[in-house]
């Protein structure tokens, strides 16, 4: 895998690999749509990233919270990530036009 080679190279050069939440969001989409991974596989990959000492994830706590919500909800990963970001900012409710996402605690459907 090309990404693994870059991470290994960065480690050899003592360079920090940083992944933003925007990249995490894109990564989830690629894993699901192109690599045809299921929810469990995506969760496993993201948990491995969180456990890695060689990678720094921007707003790691937001990702951890999003993964917890995603694991236990029918919402898409993107909605779970947005909800986690809003909650970490102090919001108690996230508004959405997505009826499926509105089934998640803390999300309210705009009608």
KOLZA-751600 format. One record per residue: residue number from 1; x, y, z of N, C-alpha, C in turn; residue in three letters. Coordinates in steps of 0.001 Angstrom, whole numbers. Each point is the difference from the previous one (the first is absolute). Layout:
BEGIN
<node seq="NUM" n_east="X" n_north="Y" n_up="Z" ca_east="X" ca_north="Y" ca_up="Z" c_east="X" c_north="Y" c_up="Z" type="ALA"/>
...
END
This chain:
BEGIN
<node seq="1" n_east="842" n_north="-1172" n_up="0" ca_east="-842" ca_north="1172" ca_up="0" c_east="894" c_north="1244" c_up="0" type="UNK"/>
<node seq="2" n_east="-285" n_north="927" n_up="-880" ca_east="856" ca_north="1187" ca_up="-153" c_east="19" c_north="864" c_up="1246" type="UNK"/>
<node seq="3" n_east="-1120" n_north="126" n_up="680" ca_east="-51" ca_north="831" ca_up="1206" c_east="932" c_north="-547" c_up="1074" type="UNK"/>
<node seq="4" n_east="47" n_north="-1317" n_up="128" ca_east="874" ca_north="-626" ca_up="989" c_east="1456" c_north="325" c_up="-291" type="UNK"/>
<node seq="5" n_east="386" n_north="10" n_up="-1274" ca_east="1373" ca_north="337" ca_up="-368" c_east="341" c_north="1428" c_up="400" type="UNK"/>
<node seq="6" n_east="-922" n_north="923" n_up="-206" ca_east="240" ca_north="1389" ca_up="386" c_east="147" c_north="135" c_up="1514" type="UNK"/>
<node seq="7" n_east="-814" n_north="-717" n_up="736" ca_east="71" ca_north="48" ca_up="1460" c_east="1326" c_north="-582" c_up="479" type="UNK"/>
<node seq="8" n_east="423" n_north="-1102" n_up="-590" ca_east="1281" ca_north="-603" ca_up="367" c_east="1160" c_north="925" c_up="-338" type="UNK"/>
<node seq="9" n_east="-83" n_north="659" n_up="-1149" ca_east="1047" ca_north="940" ca_up="-398" c_east="54" c_north="1184" c_up="970" type="UNK"/>
<node seq="10" n_east="-1146" n_north="513" n_up="382" ca_east="-46" ca_north="1113" ca_up="951" c_east="601" c_north="-417" c_up="1337" type="UNK"/>
<node seq="11" n_east="-267" n_north="-1212" n_up="417" ca_east="547" ca_north="-507" ca_up="1258" c_east="1527" c_north="-73" c_up="-74" type="UNK"/>
<node seq="12" n_east="524" n_north="-497" n_up="-1122" ca_east="1456" ca_north="-77" ca_up="-177" c_east="631" c_north="1393" c_up="37" type="UNK"/>
<node seq="13" n_east="-716" n_north="999" n_up="-520" ca_east="506" ca_north="1372" ca_up="-42" c_east="-344" c_north="780" c_up="1265" type="UNK"/>
<node seq="14" n_east="-628" n_north="-679" n_up="964" ca_east="-427" ca_north="622" ca_up="1253" c_east="-920" c_north="1198" c_up="-259" type="UNK"/>
<node seq="15" n_east="-902" n_north="-186" n_up="-955" ca_east="-976" ca_north="1020" ca_up="-372" c_east="-1377" c_north="-446" c_up="472" type="UNK"/>
<node seq="16" n_east="-756" n_north="934" n_up="535" ca_east="-1341" ca_north="-314" ca_up="480" c_east="-985" c_north="-25" c_up="-1161" type="UNK"/>
<node seq="17" n_east="-812" n_north="-1037" n_up="-42" ca_east="-1087" ca_north="-93" ca_up="-974" c_east="-1245" c_north="552" c_up="686" type="UNK"/>
<node seq="18" n_east="-619" n_north="993" n_up="-614" ca_east="-1187" ca_north="623" ca_up="566" c_east="-1176" c_north="-245" c_up="-939" type="UNK"/>
<node seq="19" n_east="-1108" n_north="-421" n_up="579" ca_east="-1216" ca_north="-238" ca_up="-779" c_east="-1097" c_north="899" c_up="556" type="UNK"/>
<node seq="20" n_east="-568" n_north="839" n_up="-850" ca_east="-1087" ca_north="881" ca_up="427" c_east="-1329" c_north="-746" c_up="-56" type="UNK"/>
<node seq="21" n_east="-997" n_north="567" n_up="653" ca_east="-1326" ca_north="-628" ca_up="-21" c_east="-604" c_north="14" c_up="-1402" type="UNK"/>
<node seq="22" n_east="338" n_north="1005" n_up="-801" ca_east="-483" ca_north="23" ca_up="-1383" c_east="558" c_north="-1198" c_up="-771" type="UNK"/>
<node seq="23" n_east="1249" n_north="-331" n_up="247" ca_east="613" ca_north="-1156" ca_up="-661" c_east="-617" c_north="-1289" c_up="533" type="UNK"/>
<node seq="24" n_east="-290" n_north="-61" n_up="1293" ca_east="-663" ca_north="-1168" ca_up="584" c_east="-1351" c_north="-216" c_up="-680" type="UNK"/>
<node seq="25" n_east="-729" n_north="1076" n_up="-197" ca_east="-1307" ca_north="-84" ca_up="-654" c_east="138" c_north="-543" c_up="-1421" type="UNK"/>
<node seq="26" n_east="971" n_north="510" n_up="-729" ca_east="256" ca_north="-476" ca_up="-1368" c_east="463" c_north="-1457" c_up="20" type="UNK"/>
<node seq="27" n_east="833" n_north="-340" n_up="963" ca_east="511" ca_north="-1362" ca_up="115" c_east="-1145" c_north="-994" c_up="219" type="UNK"/>
<node seq="28" n_east="-947" n_north="366" n_up="852" ca_east="-1138" ca_north="-886" ca_up="244" c_east="-777" c_north="-238" c_up="-1282" type="UNK"/>
<node seq="29" n_east="-216" n_north="1046" n_up="-758" ca_east="-735" ca_north="-118" ca_up="-1266" c_east="750" c_north="-920" c_up="-969" type="UNK"/>
<node seq="30" n_east="1315" n_north="159" n_up="-108" ca_east="801" ca_north="-837" ca_up="-904" c_east="-13" c_north="-1454" c_up="459" type="UNK"/>
<node seq="31" n_east="160" n_north="-224" n_up="1299" ca_east="-4" ca_north="-1373" ca_up="510" c_east="-1330" c_north="-686" c_up="-269" type="UNK"/>
<node seq="32" n_east="-1078" n_north="746" n_up="160" ca_east="-1339" ca_north="-573" ca_up="-189" c_east="-347" c_north="-146" c_up="-1476" type="UNK"/>
<node seq="33" n_east="249" n_north="1026" n_up="-797" ca_east="-456" ca_north="-31" ca_up="-1394" c_east="982" c_north="-692" c_up="-944" type="UNK"/>
<node seq="34" n_east="1275" n_north="288" n_up="119" ca_east="981" ca_north="-592" ca_up="-921" c_east="521" c_north="-1353" c_up="484" type="UNK"/>
<node seq="35" n_east="345" n_north="-66" n_up="1287" ca_east="543" ca_north="-1248" ca_up="543" c_east="-1104" c_north="-971" c_up="415" type="UNK"/>
<node seq="36" n_east="-1256" n_north="473" n_up="-40" ca_east="-1170" ca_north="-831" ca_up="328" c_east="61" c_north="-592" c_up="1412" type="UNK"/>
<node seq="37" n_east="565" n_north="758" n_up="940" ca_east="71" ca_north="-458" ca_up="1381" c_east="-1323" c_north="260" c_up="700" type="UNK"/>
<node seq="38" n_east="-319" n_north="-881" n_up="924" ca_east="-1223" ca_north="185" ca_up="774" c_east="297" c_north="853" c_up="1233" type="UNK"/>
<node seq="39" n_east="-1033" n_north="297" n_up="735" ca_east="99" ca_north="876" ca_up="1167" c_east="1014" c_north="-529" c_up="1023" type="UNK"/>
<node seq="40" n_east="-26" n_north="-1276" n_up="277" ca_east="913" ca_north="-595" ca_up="971" c_east="1450" c_north="156" c_up="-441" type="UNK"/>
<node seq="41" n_east="261" n_north="-227" n_up="-1268" ca_east="1362" ca_north="141" ca_up="-514" c_east="487" c_north="1447" c_up="85" type="UNK"/>
<node seq="42" n_east="-882" n_north="929" n_up="-327" ca_east="354" ca_north="1430" ca_up="78" c_east="294" c_north="374" c_up="1449" type="UNK"/>
<node seq="43" n_east="-848" n_north="-432" n_up="915" ca_east="226" ca_north="272" ca_up="1418" c_east="1339" c_north="-562" c_up="466" type="UNK"/>
<node seq="44" n_east="334" n_north="-1201" n_up="-437" ca_east="1277" ca_north="-619" ca_up="383" c_east="1187" c_north="810" c_up="-503" type="UNK"/>
<node seq="45" n_east="-70" n_north="463" n_up="-1232" ca_east="1100" ca_north="795" ca_up="-562" c_east="166" c_north="1306" c_up="769" type="UNK"/>
<node seq="46" n_east="-1102" n_north="682" n_up="275" ca_east="103" ca_north="1262" ca_up="728" c_east="491" c_north="-211" c_up="1430" type="UNK"/>
<node seq="47" n_east="-407" n_north="-1073" n_up="622" ca_east="502" ca_north="-292" ca_up="1345" c_east="1496" c_north="-300" c_up="-24" type="UNK"/>
<node seq="48" n_east="463" n_north="-672" n_up="-1034" ca_east="1446" ca_north="-234" ca_up="-146" c_east="748" c_north="1323" c_up="-173" type="UNK"/>
<node seq="49" n_east="-570" n_north="910" n_up="-773" ca_east="627" ca_north="1319" ca_up="-170" c_east="96" c_north="731" c_up="1336" type="UNK"/>
<node seq="50" n_east="-1076" n_north="-60" n_up="778" ca_east="-5" ca_north="659" ca_up="1309" c_east="1036" c_north="-598" c_up="942" type="UNK"/>
<node seq="51" n_east="265" n_north="-1286" n_up="-125" ca_east="965" ca_north="-674" ca_up="870" c_east="1439" c_north="174" c_up="-453" type="UNK"/>
<node seq="52" n_east="208" n_north="472" n_up="-1206" ca_east="1345" ca_north="129" ca_up="-556" c_east="758" c_north="1160" c_up="642" type="UNK"/>
<node seq="53" n_east="1236" n_north="-269" n_up="363" ca_east="869" ca_north="1047" ca_up="552" c_east="650" c_north="821" c_up="-1106" type="UNK"/>
<node seq="54" n_east="-69" n_north="-494" n_up="-1219" ca_east="666" ca_north="645" ca_up="-1126" c_east="-883" c_north="1013" c_up="-717" type="UNK"/>
<node seq="55" n_east="-1253" n_north="111" n_up="421" ca_east="-958" ca_north="862" ca_up="-689" c_east="-673" c_north="918" c_up="1013" type="UNK"/>
<node seq="56" n_east="-87" n_north="1269" n_up="-364" ca_east="-719" ca_north="960" ca_up="829" c_east="-1298" c_north="360" c_up="-710" type="UNK"/>
<node seq="57" n_east="-1096" n_north="-141" n_up="703" ca_east="-1303" ca_north="306" ca_up="-586" c_east="-506" c_north="1301" c_up="598" type="UNK"/>
<node seq="58" n_east="-302" n_north="940" n_up="-872" ca_east="-556" ca_north="1278" ca_up="414" c_east="-1333" c_north="-240" c_up="700" type="UNK"/>
<node seq="59" n_east="-168" n_north="604" n_up="1173" ca_east="-1244" ca_north="-167" ca_up="767" c_east="-320" c_north="-1476" c_up="236" type="UNK"/>
<node seq="60" n_east="967" n_north="-707" n_up="526" ca_east="-126" ca_north="-1435" ca_up="230" c_east="-1235" c_north="-354" c_up="828" type="UNK"/>
<node seq="61" n_east="-315" n_north="812" n_up="990" ca_east="-1165" ca_north="-262" ca_up="855" c_east="-1300" c_north="53" c_up="-798" type="UNK"/>
<node seq="62" n_east="-59" n_north="885" n_up="-992" ca_east="-1180" ca_north="82" ca_up="-864" c_east="-146" c_north="-1303" c_up="-780" type="UNK"/>
<node seq="63" n_east="1097" n_north="-489" n_up="-539" ca_east="-53" ca_north="-1261" ca_up="-753" c_east="-405" c_north="-1150" c_up="909" type="UNK"/>
<node seq="64" n_east="560" n_north="-71" n_up="1196" ca_east="-371" ca_north="-1064" ca_up="932" c_east="-1503" c_north="29" c_up="282" type="UNK"/>
<node seq="65" n_east="-530" n_north="1180" n_up="260" ca_east="-1427" ca_north="143" ca_up="283" c_east="-831" c_north="-369" c_up="-1233" type="UNK"/>
<node seq="66" n_east="430" n_north="436" n_up="-1171" ca_east="-719" ca_north="-311" ca_up="-1238" c_east="-38" c_north="-1505" c_up="-249" type="UNK"/>
<node seq="67" n_east="1107" n_north="-678" n_up="256" ca_east="41" ca_north="-1446" ca_up="-204" c_east="-930" c_north="-719" c_up="965" type="UNK"/>
<node seq="68" n_east="-69" n_north="483" n_up="1222" ca_east="-914" ca_north="-598" ca_up="979" c_east="-1456" c_north="156" c_up="-468" type="UNK"/>
<node seq="69" n_east="-347" n_north="1195" n_up="-452" ca_east="-1370" ca_north="237" ca_up="-486" c_east="-265" c_north="-862" c_up="-1236" type="UNK"/>
<node seq="70" n_east="939" n_north="-3" n_up="-938" ca_east="-141" ca_north="-749" ca_up="-1250" c_east="-191" c_north="-1494" c_up="268" type="UNK"/>
<node seq="71" n_east="741" n_north="-531" n_up="950" ca_east="-95" ca_north="-1423" ca_up="327" c_east="-1396" c_north="-368" c_up="511" type="UNK"/>
<node seq="72" n_east="-649" n_north="929" n_up="669" ca_east="-1268" ca_north="-294" ca_up="664" c_east="-1215" c_north="640" c_up="-664" type="UNK"/>
<node seq="73" n_east="158" n_north="590" n_up="-1179" ca_east="-1110" ca_north="708" ca_up="-648" c_east="-147" c_north="-452" c_up="-1447" type="UNK"/>
<node seq="74" n_east="-1118" n_north="373" n_up="-593" ca_east="-219" ca_north="-307" ca_up="-1416" c_east="425" c_north="1161" c_up="-894" type="UNK"/>
<node seq="75" n_east="463" n_north="1080" n_up="603" ca_east="432" ca_north="1176" ca_up="-762" c_east="1251" c_north="-292" c_up="-816" type="UNK"/>
<node seq="76" n_east="173" n_north="775" n_up="-1059" ca_east="1231" ca_north="-68" ca_up="-778" c_east="1152" c_north="526" c_up="848" type="UNK"/>
<node seq="77" n_east="1215" n_north="-403" n_up="-346" ca_east="1171" ca_north="452" ca_up="742" c_east="108" c_north="1526" c_up="-11" type="UNK"/>
<node seq="78" n_east="-276" n_north="617" n_up="-1130" ca_east="111" ca_north="1456" ca_up="-95" c_east="-892" c_north="679" c_up="1029" type="UNK"/>
<node seq="79" n_east="-1222" n_north="-454" n_up="127" ca_east="-926" ca_north="583" ca_up="971" c_east="517" c_north="-190" c_up="1426" type="UNK"/>
<node seq="80" n_east="577" n_north="-1150" n_up="273" ca_east="549" ca_north="-272" ca_up="1331" c_east="1191" c_north="908" c_up="291" type="UNK"/>
<node seq="81" n_east="829" n_north="236" n_up="-1010" ca_east="1143" ca_north="890" ca_up="165" c_east="-468" c_north="1429" c_up="237" type="UNK"/>
<node seq="82" n_east="-973" n_north="440" n_up="-768" ca_east="-532" ca_north="1357" ca_up="183" c_east="-597" c_north="156" c_up="1395" type="UNK"/>
<node seq="83" n_east="-768" n_north="-1000" n_up="435" ca_east="-615" ca_north="45" ca_up="1319" c_east="1067" c_north="96" c_up="1088" type="UNK"/>
<node seq="84" n_east="1040" n_north="-808" n_up="-111" ca_east="1078" ca_north="32" ca_up="993" c_east="677" c_north="1365" c_up="30" type="UNK"/>
<node seq="85" n_east="212" n_north="592" n_up="-1170" ca_east="601" ca_north="1336" ca_up="-50" c_east="-891" c_north="1024" c_up="688" type="UNK"/>
<node seq="86" n_east="-1275" n_north="-30" n_up="-300" ca_east="-932" ca_north="942" ca_up="624" c_east="-46" c_north="-189" c_up="1515" type="UNK"/>
<node seq="87" n_east="-47" n_north="-1247" n_up="444" ca_east="-70" ca_north="-261" ca_up="1437" c_east="1261" c_north="471" c_up="705" type="UNK"/>
<node seq="88" n_east="1160" n_north="-198" n_up="-618" ca_east="1263" ca_north="459" ca_up="602" c_east="61" c_north="1528" c_up="50" type="UNK"/>
<node seq="89" n_east="-787" n_north="653" n_up="-851" ca_east="-78" ca_north="1463" ca_up="-4" c_east="-1043" c_north="505" c_up="996" type="UNK"/>
<node seq="90" n_east="-727" n_north="-910" n_up="641" ca_east="-964" ca_north="387" ca_up="1011" c_east="-1449" c_north="-5" c_up="-448" type="UNK"/>
<node seq="91" n_east="-267" n_north="-393" n_up="-1232" ca_east="-1383" ca_north="-63" ca_up="-488" c_east="-683" c_north="-1239" c_up="567" type="UNK"/>
<node seq="92" n_east="-1276" n_north="146" n_up="345" ca_east="-727" ca_north="-1154" ca_up="530" c_east="-821" c_north="-701" c_up="-1085" type="UNK"/>
<node seq="93" n_east="-259" n_north="692" n_up="-1123" ca_east="-790" ca_north="-578" ca_up="-1083" c_east="607" c_north="378" c_up="-1339" type="UNK"/>
<node seq="94" n_east="36" n_north="-966" n_up="-913" ca_east="404" ca_north="260" ca_up="-1370" c_east="-1245" c_north="-109" c_up="-871" type="UNK"/>
<node seq="95" n_east="-221" n_north="977" n_up="-842" ca_east="-1132" ca_north="-34" ca_up="-926" c_east="437" c_north="-642" c_up="-1307" type="UNK"/>
<node seq="96" n_east="-914" n_north="-759" n_up="-617" ca_east="312" ca_north="-674" ca_up="-1255" c_east="-1237" c_north="-115" c_up="-869" type="UNK"/>
<node seq="97" n_east="227" n_north="-158" n_up="-1288" ca_east="-1071" ca_north="-295" ca_up="-947" c_east="-65" c_north="-1500" c_up="-287" type="UNK"/>
<node seq="98" n_east="895" n_north="-768" n_up="602" ca_east="125" ca_north="-1436" ca_up="-221" c_east="-839" c_north="-761" c_up="1030" type="UNK"/>
<node seq="99" n_east="-1099" n_north="-604" n_up="-449" ca_east="-905" ca_north="-707" ca_up="913" c_east="698" c_north="-1157" c_up="714" type="UNK"/>
<node seq="100" n_east="892" n_north="-693" n_up="-680" ca_east="721" ca_north="-1113" ca_up="623" c_east="906" c_north="511" c_up="1122" type="UNK"/>
<node seq="101" n_east="659" n_north="1102" n_up="-230" ca_east="879" ca_north="581" ca_up="1020" c_east="-791" c_north="489" c_up="1197" type="UNK"/>
<node seq="102" n_east="-1215" n_north="451" n_up="-243" ca_east="-843" ca_north="542" ca_up="1086" c_east="-391" c_north="-1065" c_up="1013" type="UNK"/>
<node seq="103" n_east="230" n_north="-1261" n_up="-311" ca_east="-277" ca_north="-1083" ca_up="953" c_east="1092" c_north="-114" c_up="1054" type="UNK"/>
<node seq="104" n_east="1068" n_north="738" n_up="-161" ca_east="1124" ca_north="-20" ca_up="927" c_east="-228" c_north="989" c_up="1137" type="UNK"/>
<node seq="105" n_east="298" n_north="-395" n_up="1205" ca_east="-134" ca_north="877" ca_up="1154" c_east="827" c_north="1265" c_up="-208" type="UNK"/>
<node seq="106" n_east="-637" n_north="1146" n_up="210" ca_east="685" ca_north="1275" ca_up="-146" c_east="-191" c_north="633" c_up="-1372" type="UNK"/>
<node seq="107" n_east="-734" n_north="-678" n_up="-875" ca_east="-246" ca_north="500" ca_up="-1358" c_east="-1491" c_north="200" c_up="-183" type="UNK"/>
<node seq="108" n_east="-352" n_north="1129" n_up="-576" ca_east="-1414" ca_north="336" ca_up="-198" c_east="-264" c_north="297" c_up="-1475" type="UNK"/>
<node seq="109" n_east="-1071" n_north="-565" n_up="-513" ca_east="-376" ca_north="179" ca_up="-1397" c_east="-626" c_north="1371" c_up="-214" type="UNK"/>
<node seq="110" n_east="473" n_north="681" n_up="-1038" ca_east="-600" ca_north="1279" ca_up="-406" c_east="-1088" c_north="-325" c_up="-1009" type="UNK"/>
<node seq="111" n_east="-1218" n_north="367" n_up="320" ca_east="-1123" ca_north="-279" ca_up="-914" c_east="-623" c_north="1270" c_up="-487" type="UNK"/>
END
